[in-house]
Amino acid sequence: MYLYFVKAEKSTPCGLPARSVLTSYYKSKHFKCRTHDPWNDFTSPDQTILCNDINQSMHCQLLAGLIHRRQVLRLGAVFASAFLRAISFLERNWRKLCDDIRNGQLNSFITDPSCRSSMSTLLSSPDPCLADEISKICSQKCWKGILCKLWPKAKYIEAVVTGSMAQYVPALEHYCEGKLHLVCTMYASSECYFGVNLKPLSDPDDVAFTLLPNMGYFEFIPLGHNGTLLMDFDENEQVPNDKLVDLVNVKIGCFYELVITTFAGLYRYRVGDVLQVVAFHNKAPQFRFICRRNVVISIDSEKTNEEDLHRSVTMSKKLLEPYDALLVEYTSYADTCSVPGHYVLYWEILHYGTKGDPLDPNVLQECCIAVEEELDYVYRRCRTNDKSVGPLEIRVVEPGTFEALMDLFITKGASINQYKTPRCIKSKKALKLLKSKVSASFFSPRDPKWGPN
Ligand code: AMP
């Protein structure tokens, strides 16, 4: 049950068709006219993948997955975020899906003719037994391990769970109770396919990608250990030829920014990804994805990259665990409305246990300071010594806020398959949305520890 989605196409002002890479692929004959492979068969009829309406597509694809629940061996989506969105859709809509199965009739809100005709063969007759089975599982209060109950033969979940997707690993593990492998097979972009994970069963933290040299010409800008540029040229400048390192010359342990030259015509294009060489497969270097170069939040002289932010949040969110609460999604914002400016983190928290009480404000204040203690030396110096950065703030947002954020970005042209929550928000509309969903806000109660050493 792989949940794939397309997005509507557009034309550029001069009339060239424009669409995302995955939409292009799903609409191509490579996908539509593929030969039947019993080992790579999808539950979703192609027409449901090709439907432009995300809700209709999601409803039909989940319905098909539920109908085939006893045959499904693998679950997944391109990115972990899209898969979690599907679980959330299921949580809200399982009753409607069960009604369809019970009556052998597709919900009337599905108006796409291709979806209706492709689903009619799957829903050929009412199946009240299956509807009862699913309804019994879904009506359980706690959804921990729900995936293994709904799809009992599933062996793994396939999705990108590295880089900014790493934050979804705990939620995925919650929904499968840690019983399914999380498999992250590919590292790719719209511009070029980069590489594969030769050890698909490795833990998400240990995933390394082997770049495929026939996909394009790969070169590397050497970086310092915190992902900073070592050389003297502007972030967005063309890289001087003599500064680039070839794929055969990268060194283990070192950090690089990826530069590609592609068959489609990109010449020495800076993808914006920071990678670290962690091993070799024969002579082929293997890379760990570290972060995207440009995702930084900065108030004063400090610069926090995605990895630092993510590591700090990961440490801090552990404080929620004793309260049966899970951080499901977060983003950050450099609030400079007041002087000094400060970091704002928007947190969406899932309460999964029986302890339904709101969290004690002290816990969230401790989360604020725990994030700050994990941020780097320069940040802590700015906060404690220079006082050029104010106390970090956590704004707790209502459940569903990050889905609404995703919807907002989708209406602005992002694709559901390729959508990644921005780790730092700058768009005014997105900030307005986040602000409107804040249910409580907490500040660091003290300065983080700082010492010149
Ligand atoms: P897009 O621009 O939507 O094609 O996304 C391409 C970008 O997604 C890459 O440059 C990476 O930053 C990110 N990405 C793709 N695959 C992975 C992966 N396996 N792990 C982490 N990030 C990834």
Boltz pocket constraint, residues with backbone or C-beta under 6 A from the ligand:
constraints:
  - pocket:
      binder: B
      contacts: [[A, 160], [A, 161], [A, 162], [A, 163], [A, 164], [A, 165], [A, 184], [A, 186], [A, 187], [A, 188], [A, 189], [A, 190], [A, 191], [A, 271], [A, 273], [A, 289], [A, 291], [A, 292], [A, 418]]
      max_distance: 6.0
